[in-house]
Amino acid sequence: MKIAIASDHGGFQLKTYIATYLAEQGYAYEDFGTMSAESVDYPDFALLAATAVASGDCDLGIICCGTGIGVSIVANKVKGIRAANCHDTFSARLSREHNDANVLTLGERVIGRGLALEVVDAFLQGRYASGRHACRVEKIIEIEATFCGERKPAP
């Protein structure tokens, strides 16, 4: 399994901590930046990681920012991505089991390091249950196919 990781400046320390943990656990990963705590725009880095997952270059993604919200919004704009912003193990596990989520987003300003690693483990160890959830995931895919490419002007 290869994991795409990324962050903006607000999630840089958490991303670095998670990357170290992934390496210790034997996971292969690709770091899409940022590589410092200097201010950057989160969409740039979230897009790189989400695209790597959508293309199949990476199996799953973990993207961090201050809250996890901004990077989740960006990742979910990429066709084929189902990003879940989780700060507890139950949500992380069910995002995989029920929603077939392929990207986890986390907020460095929201979650402590120890719990973050537990959430990462729950996400990575979760498996899509299919069954009764499959029709719902298919509906998400249909919605994505219907509206993908339709651009609304910014307010």
N, C-alpha and C positions, 0 to 999 in steps of 0.2 A: 504494500500500500504506500502510495506517495501522497503527501499532504502539501497543499499550497498554503503558505502563511504570508500575512501582510499586516501592515498597520500604518496609521498616520503617527504624528508626533505624540498625540494623546494616548496612544496605545503601544508606543514603542517599547517601553520597559516590560510590559506584560507579554508582548510578542516575543521579546528576547528570552524571557523566563520560560515561556512555553516551548520555544525552539530548543533550548537546552534540555528540557524535560523530554521532548520528542526524541532527541538524539540519544539520551540515556536509555530510553525505552526501546530503542532499535528501529524507530520509524524513520523512513526516508522523507525528506521534506525539501521544498524549494522556497526560499525566502524572496518575496517580491518587493521587499522594502516596506517602509523607509528604513534607512540604515543609521538614523540618529534621531535625537529628540528635537531637532530643529523644525520649526513650523513648516508644514506642507499641506496640500489639499488631499483629504481622504479619498475623494472619488478616484484619483489617479491610481492609487495603490489597491483599493478594493476591486477596481475593474481588472487589474492585472491578475490578481489571484482568482477571481471569479471566472475569468476567461480561461485560465489554465484548467479549472475544474470542468467547465462546460465543454472544452475541446477534448477532454479525456487525457490531457497531459498529466493531470493530477487526479487522484480518486476523490479526495475530499479537501475542503478548505477551512482554515481558521483565520479570521480577520478581526483585528482589534482597533478600537479607537477609544475616545474618552467614555462613551456610553454604550457603544456597540450598535447604536441606532442608525447613524449616518451610513456606516459601511454596510449594514444590512439592507438599507434602502437601495444603495448602489448595486450591491451584488444581485439583488432580486430583479434588477432591470436586465440582467444578462439571461438570454434565452437558455433554458435548461437548468437554471440555478433555483434552488429552494433553500434560501438562507434563513436561519433561525437565530434570533438574538436571545440567548439563554444565560441565566445567572444562577441556575440551580440544576442539580443532577436529574431530577424528575423530568423537567422540560427538555433537557438535552437528550435524554434517552428516548422520550416519546417523539421528539422531533424526527428522529431517525426511524423509529418503529412505525409511527402513524403517518408521517408526512414525507418520508423518504428524503429528508433534508440532506443536502450535500455540502453545505457551508454552515459553520458555526461562527457567530459573531459574539464578541465579548467587549465589555467596557472596563477599561483599566480603573476608572474613577468610581466604578460601581461594585466591583468584586475583588476580594482579597486573593492573593496568589495561591494559597492552599486550596481554597474552594475552586478557583479557576482550573487547577489541575484535575480536580475531581470531576468538574463539568466536562473538561476535555476528554477524560477517560470514558465517561458515560456516553458522550457523543461518538467517540471512535469505536467503542465496543457495541454500540447499538446496531441492530440489524432491522431492515425494513420487514415488517410483518406481512405485508400484502393483504390477502384475504379481504375482509370487509373494508379495508382502507384503500384498496386499489382503485375503486371507482371514484373516490374523492381525489386521489392524486391524478387520475386521468382527467378529471374535470379541471384541475389546475393547469394541466398541460394543454387542454383545449382552450381555456381562457387565454393562456399565453400565446397560443398559435393565432387566435382571433385578433388579439390586440397588439401583437408584436410588430414593431415598425410604425405604429400609429403615434405620431408625435403631437403633443399638446404644447401650445406656447406657454412659456413661463409667465407667471403673473407680473 
